[in-house]
Amino acid sequence: MKPLDHALQNLRQTMRRDRVFDFVAEHRFPFQGLGHTVVPGVVDISHGTILYLENISVSFDGFKALNDLTLYIDAGELRCIIGPNGAGKTTMMDVITGKTRPDTGSAFFGQTMDLSRMSETDIATAGIGRKFQKPTVFPFHSVFENLELAMQADRRVWPSLAAHITAAQRLKIDEVLETIGLQMHVRERAALLSHGQKQWLEIGMLLMQDPRLLLVDEPVAGMTHQEMDQTAQLLTDLAGKHSVVVVEHDMDFVRSIARKVTVLHEGSVLAEGTMDEVQNNQQVIEVYLGE
């Protein structure tokens, strides 16, 4: 390669929006993987985007779960992800949360946090929360105790033994209770809640961590119609203060909350746009909505 061509290639790489090179990122956002400490809530969204997935591929025993996936999530947006079984939705969330490392491609939280180099714990501390389809609450603890256990705190033995809930922490719990609509159940054991209420409690437990990005997997599976309506309102209300990514199969529910929809198929983005645009996309009809 000629020197001029080489210089131009380097310039193009330097001008990319996305890439904050390692020697810069280490100073701008230290994390435990480099022997430092994650700083919760420090996310560079100066370009308006909070999540960058670029050319991500993941293979399992020769099967490509993700195939050159590129996806961007804006700060404060509510995004719905749909697609047939095996489309790569779960693997995508596994990559975002550090459970699965991509074979190729890059995953950034904000401008500077390289998710592929961070542990699952560091990613959660940095501000990414994930709610699985099946609610995972502490059934024999009260709603209040579940939220108290979920709050950010020093979990070492001695600090835990000496800990007392502060006025600020109590206020935070009260705010989350109001957000998830469980004020009247604050002393009730989680095991006695309805399925929908358990889902809301788990969302509340994530909110106690002050996440910037929430990943919500099939939140309305098994819910009554009334609970679905309340869940739709909850997720809509969370958008803006948080970025919310919802993976869901129920098209009526998606239609009720959708602002922008991404359709995955065979590990890649098949289509993206409003619900009307996606529903009228012939490829989407053939591979998913026409099933």
N, C-alpha and C positions, 0 to 999 in steps of 0.2 A: 504494500500500500504506500502511495506517495505521501510525503510529509504533509502536504496541504490537505489531502483527503482524510488523513488520520486526524489532523487538527479539527476539521469540520465535523467529523464523527464525534469527537470528544465534546465539541461545543453543543451538538444536538442533545447528547446525553445530559450535559450540565443544565440545559434549558428545560428539561422535562419538569412538569409540575410536581411530579410525584416523588421524585427521588431525592431524599436527603441522605447523602452518603454516610457510611458508617462512622467516619471520623468526626462528622458533624453531629450525627444523631446521638452518639455516646455522650457528648457534652450537653446537648439540649434536653435529653431525656434519659437519665441513668435508670437502670433497672437491675434487679437482683441477678439476672443471668450474667451481668458483667461485674458482679461483686458490689452493686450499689443497692439502693432502696427505691421502690416504686413510689412516685408521688401521686396520690389519688387525685383525679379531677384535672390533672394537667394534660390537656389534649389540644394540640394545635389545629384549630379548624379555621385558620385565617383564609383558606381558599373556599370555605363554605361546605366542604366535604369531610365527613367524619370517618368513613370506612372506604378503603381502596382495596379491591381484589383485582389483581391484574395477571392474566394469562396463567391462572392456577390450574394445575393438573395433579390428580391423585389417582394412583392405581392400586388395586388390591388383587394380587394373584393374576395379573394380566387384564383384569377388568378395570376400565377407566371410569371411576366414580365421578370425577370432575375432568373435563376436557377443555383446557384453554379457557377457563371461565374468567370473564371480566365483568365486574359489578361495582358500582359506586353508590354509596348511601349518603345523602346530604344531612347536615346537622339539623336536627329537629324534625325530620320528615317521618311519616308513617308509610312504610313500604310493605306490600303484600307479596309473598313469594308463593307461586303455585307451580304445579307440575305433576305428572304421573309418578307412581311409585318407581323408584330407581332413577329418578331424574337428577339426584345429587343434592337434594335439599339438606338432608341431615349431615352429609359429609361437608357441605359448605359451612354449616354452623360449627362442626367439629374443627375445621381449619381456623375459623375466627376465634374460637375459644382456646385453641392450643392443644386440643385433644388429638388432632391429626396434623402432621407436618406435610406441607405440599411437596410433591416431587419437583415441580418447577413452578415459577411464578412468584409474585410477591403479595403480601398481605400487610397493609399498614392501617393503624388506628390513628387518625389524624395524619399530620405531615411527617411525624418523626418516629412513631413507635412501630417497629418491625415485629409484628405478631409472631412470625416464624422463629424468632430468637428469644421469645419470652415463655415462661412457664405458665401453666393454667392458672396458678395462684396469682402470679404477677398480672396476668391479663384481667382477671376479675378485680384485682385491686386498682388497676388503671382505670376501670370504669365500664367494663362490659359484663352485663348480667344475662344469664340464660335460664329460661323457664322451660323445662321439659314437658312433654304431653301429660305424663302422670304426675300429679302434685306430690311433692316431697316435703311435707310439713312434719312437725313433731306432734304426733296424735295425742299424747297424754299430757301435753302442755297447753296452757290457755292461749288464746289468740294473742293476748298481750305478751306472754312469755315467748311465743314464737318470734314476734317482732323484736323483742329485747335481745334474744339470742342472735338475731341476724344483724344487729347493728355493728358498725365498724368499731372495733375496740382492740385493746391489747389482750390477746388470748393466752399469754403465758400464765403459769400456775399462780404465782404470787399476786400479780396484778388482778387476776380474775377473782381470787379469794377476797381481796380487799376492795373490789369494785362496788360502787353505789351508783345507781342511776341518777343522772343530773337533771336539773330543770330543763336544760336544752334538749337532752335526750328524750325526756318525757314529752316535750312539745313536739319533737320529731315523730314519736310514736302516735301521738294524737292526730297529727297532720296526715300520716299514712293511713290510719284507721278511717279518717274521713274520706280520703281518696278512694279506698277500696270498699267503702260502704259497710264496714263491720263494727261500727261504734257500739251497736247494741249487743254485740257478741264478745266483747272484750275479755270477759272472764270465763267464757265458755271453752271447754276443751276442744281442740282442733278435730278430734275424732268424731265429734257430734255435729260438725258442720256438714252442709250439703256438698255435693261434688263441686258445684259452681263456687261456693264460698271458699272451699279449700284452694281452688285455682286462684281466687282473688287474694287469699292470704299469702300464697307463695309469691305472687306478684308484689304484694306488700313487703315481703321479706327481702326481695331484690331491691325495692325502693329504699329500704333502710341503708343500703350500701351506696346510695347516691350515684347510680350508674349513668353514664352519658349515653350508652347504647344498650337497648334491651332486645334480646332475641327471644321470641315467644313461639313455641312449637305447638300447633293445633290446640289453641286455648279453649275452644268450645266443644270439643269431642265429649259426648255424654251429657251435655247441658240441656236444660229445659229452654223453651223459646224465650221465657222471661229472663233467664240467666244469660242467654246469648245477647239479648238486647242490652243488658247491663254491662256485659263484657265489652261490647262494641263501644258503648259510651266511655268506659274506663280507658280503653286503649286510645280512643280519639282524644280524650282529655290529656293523656300523658304525652302525646306528640307535641312538639314545640319545645317543652322543657327537656325532653328526652328524644333521642332518635329511636324509633320502634320498628323492628323487622318482624313481621308476622308470617309464619309458615302455616298454611291452612288448606284443607280440601273442601270445606263447605263453601260453595260458591255464593250462596245467599248471604252468608256472613261476610265474605270477602267483599261482595258488592256493597254491603252496608257501611264498610269502613274505608274502602279502597280510595286512595288518592293517586297512587301510581302502582302498577302491578308488573312484576317480572315473572315470566314463564320460563322455567328450566326444563330442558329435555336432553337426555343423554349427557348430562354433565356440563351443558353450555346454555347460554341465554338464547332462547328461541324467539322471544318477542318481549317487548317492553312498552308500556304506555298506560293510558287510562283504561278502566274496565271495559268501556265500550270499544276502544281500539283493539284490545286483546280478544274480546269476544267475537269480533268480526274478522279476526286474522285467520285466513284459511288454513295455514299451517297449524295453528293452535287448535282449531276445530278438529283437524284430522288426527292429531296425536294426543289430545287431552280432552277437550270439552265434548268431543263427539263420542267418547267412550260409552 
